[in-house]
């Protein structure tokens, strides 16, 4: 028995903030929204994906942002994405590079930490 891959990552969000989530994850990060199954859609939240990346945002009535635990997304142009995030009012923070990656962090509109990574080739 072996784990094969991650199917999706779920982050929590407060109720009624789906449009805010769309503005960040769809409009800024470039993920496409996918329909939730009807029996799950009644719970609120949003699902997004691009290529093999699947992110689910689920409503938590006792929402507390994930400030340490986070997804790490590999991007193709870290500087351009961070510039777009900053232009939209999101603060990004550099972190020490990992071998082969440049990295920055941003918090989503709900305070969840998101790591953005670009392969450097070294």
N, C-alpha and C positions, 0 to 999 in steps of 0.2 A: 504494500500500500504506500503510494507516494503522492505528495502534493504535486499538482501539475502546473498550476498558474493561479494568479489572482483573477477572479472574475470581475470584481468591482471593489471600490472603496466607498464606504458610506461616511459622510460627515453629518453632524446635526445642524439644525437651523431652527430659529423661532417660527412659530405659526404665522401664516399670512404674509410671508416675505418672499414668495416665489418670484415676483417681478424683480425684486432686488437681486435675487440669485441669478436670474436670467441675464440681467445687465452685466453682472460680473463674469459668470462662467461661460455664457454663450457669446455675449457681445465683446468682452475684453479677452478672455482666454481662448475663444474660438471653438468651444465644444458645441456640438449640436444637441438640442434637446430631443429626447425620445419619449414617447408616450409610456406612462406607467400602466401596468395592467389595471383594468377597472376596479378590481377588488382592493388594490393598493392605492389607487389615485384618490380615493375618498379620505385617506389619511393626510393628504397634502404632501408638500415637498416636490422635488423635481429630479429627473434623471437626465444625465448628459453623457455623451460619448464622442470620441474621435479616434479613428483607427482602433487600436486595442485598449484604449483608455476608457474606462467606464467609471463614472462618479455618480453616486446617489446621494441626494440631500434629503434627509428625513426629518420631519418635524418632531421635536422633543419638547413636551410641555414644561419640562424643567431644564431648559436649554442652558448650557454652560459651554463657551467656546473651547475647542481643543487648542491650547496655546503651545504645547510641547509636541504631542503626537501629531503627525502630519503626513500627507501624501507628498511625494517628490516627483514632480513632472519634468521629463526631459523635453526641452524646447529647442527649436532650431535657430532662434535669434534672441538671446537673452536680453541684449541691450535694447532692441526694438520693443520687445514685450514690456520690459520694465519702464521704458519711456512712455508707452501707451498707458500703463497702469498709473504712473505718476501724473500724467496729463489728466487722468480721470479722478485724481485726488487720493490715490492709494500710495502710501509710503512703502518703499522697498528698502531692504537692508542687505548689504553685502555680508557674506560669511566667508570664512577661510575656504579656499578651494580644496576640493578633494582631488586626489590624483585622477587626472583625465577630465575634470569638470570645473567650470566656473559655476558659482551658486549665488542666488539671492533668495530672500524670503519676502513674502507679502502676506498680510492678513486679509481674508475674504471679508465681505461686508458685515459678517457676524462675529469676526474675531478669530476664526479658525486659521491656524498657521498653514501656509502653502509654501513648499520649497520648489524653486524653479532652477533647473540645472541645464547647462549646455555643455556638450562634449567638446573638449579642447583638442583632442588628438594626441595629447602627451601623457 
